[in-house]
Amino acid sequence: MDQHLQKYKVMKFLLEAEELSKNFYANCALKFPDHKEFWGALVQEENNHVTIIRELSASMANEEAEYDSNKFNVEELESQLEGVRKLISEARGKDLSLKEALNVGLKLEESIMEKYYYLIAKVSTSGMKSFLVSIADSEEKHRKRFMELLEKIG
């Protein structure tokens, strides 16, 4: 596969994963007004990720791919994204309790983190690796916040 097309697909994946989680969190902010600040902070942080990814994508548009395409499988990444889509789709079809929504958010963050770590292992330059590690660290903080709130509400 052409490296520019592969890079485009990677950025498209990253954007879609962040947009899906942002939209889920925005819906939860409306559904659970007592926890609006929790969900709203997640929406804002995911929106920041979207902005960063778009800026990175634009700056990389004419550069060579920064990962080893021999180690990289776009189809595997797309398959993993389908799991994120399915998780959110199933959640939308239910009237979730706060605890259920938190568990979906936790699974979502874990799934997205896994995808970032997959990409980190495939990246061949320090700049791109640093970018991915930064967002993965942010997703880890989200995961911890979900766990803390789940523990708090029992």
C-alpha positions in Angstrom: 0.0 0.0 0.0 1.2 3.5 -0.8 2.8 5.1 2.3 0.8 8.3 1.9 -2.5 6.4 1.7 -1.4 4.3 4.7 -0.6 7.5 6.7 -4.0 8.9 5.7 -5.7 5.8 7.0 -3.9 5.9 10.3 -4.8 9.6 10.8 -8.4 8.8 9.8 -8.5 6.0 12.4 -7.1 8.2 15.1 -9.6 11.0 14.3 -12.6 8.6 14.2 -11.6 6.9 17.5 -11.4 10.3 19.3 -14.6 11.6 17.7 -16.5 8.5 18.7 -15.5 8.7 22.3 -16.0 12.5 22.4 -19.6 12.1 21.1 -20.3 9.3 23.5 -19.1 11.5 26.4 -21.1 14.5 25.2 -24.3 12.3 25.2 -23.4 11.1 28.7 -23.0 14.7 29.9 -26.6 15.4 28.8 -27.9 12.2 30.3 -26.1 12.5 33.7 -26.3 16.2 34.7 -25.1 15.4 38.2 -21.8 14.3 36.6 -21.7 16.9 33.8 -18.3 18.2 34.8 -16.8 14.7 34.6 -18.1 14.0 31.2 -17.6 17.6 30.0 -13.9 17.5 30.9 -13.5 14.3 28.8 -15.3 15.9 25.9 -12.9 18.8 26.0 -9.8 16.6 26.3 -11.0 14.4 23.4 -11.7 17.5 21.4 -8.1 18.6 22.1 -6.9 15.3 20.8 -8.9 15.7 17.6 -7.3 19.2 17.1 -3.8 17.9 17.7 -4.3 14.9 15.3 -5.7 17.2 12.6 -2.7 19.6 12.9 -0.3 16.7 12.9 -2.0 15.2 9.8 -1.8 18.5 8.0 1.9 18.9 8.9 2.7 15.4 7.7 0.7 15.6 4.5 3.8 15.7 2.3 6.3 14.0 4.5 7.4 10.4 4.2 5.6 8.0 6.5 7.1 7.9 10.0 6.5 4.2 10.7 7.8 1.0 9.4 5.2 -0.1 6.9 6.6 -3.6 6.9 5.5 -3.9 10.6 2.3 -2.0 10.2 -1.1 -3.5 9.3 -3.8 -1.0 8.4 -6.4 -3.7 8.1 -5.7 -4.9 11.6 -6.1 -1.3 12.9 -9.4 -0.9 11.0 -10.6 -4.2 12.5 -9.8 -2.9 16.0 -11.7 0.4 15.2 -14.7 -1.7 14.4 -14.7 -3.0 18.0 -14.9 0.6 19.2 -17.8 1.3 16.8 -19.6 -1.8 18.0 -19.1 -0.9 21.7 -20.6 2.6 21.2 -23.4 1.3 18.9 -24.5 -1.3 21.5 -24.4 1.4 24.3 -26.6 3.7 22.2 -29.2 1.1 21.9 -29.6 0.8 25.7 -30.9 3.1 28.5 -27.6 3.0 30.4 -27.3 3.7 34.1 -24.4 5.9 35.2 -22.4 2.8 36.3 -23.0 1.1 32.9 -22.0 4.3 31.0 -18.8 4.5 33.1 -18.0 0.9 32.3 -18.6 1.6 28.6 -16.3 4.6 28.9 -13.7 2.6 30.7 -13.8 -0.1 27.9 -13.6 2.6 25.3 -10.5 4.2 26.8 -8.8 0.8 27.2 -9.5 -0.1 23.6 -8.3 3.2 22.3 -5.2 3.1 24.5 -4.4 -0.4 23.1 -4.6 1.0 19.6 -2.2 3.9 20.5 0.3 1.4 22.0 0.0 -0.7 18.8 0.9 2.3 16.8 3.7 3.3 19.2 5.3 -0.1 18.7 5.3 0.5 14.9 6.5 4.1 14.7 10.1 4.6 13.6 10.7 8.3 14.5 10.9 9.8 17.9 8.6 12.8 17.1 5.7 10.7 16.1 6.3 8.3 18.9 6.4 11.2 21.4 3.1 12.4 20.0 1.4 9.0 20.3 2.8 8.4 23.8 1.5 11.8 24.9 -2.1 11.0 23.8 -1.8 7.4 25.2 -0.8 8.9 28.5 -3.9 11.2 28.4 -6.1 8.2 27.6 -4.6 6.4 30.6 -5.5 9.4 32.8 -9.1 9.1 31.5 -9.1 5.4 32.3 -8.0 6.1 35.9 -10.7 8.7 36.3 -13.3 6.2 35.2 -12.0 3.7 37.6 -12.0 6.3 40.5 -15.6 7.3 39.8 -16.7 3.7 39.5 -15.2 2.9 42.8 -16.7 6.0 44.4 -20.3 5.2 43.2 -19.9 1.5 44.1 
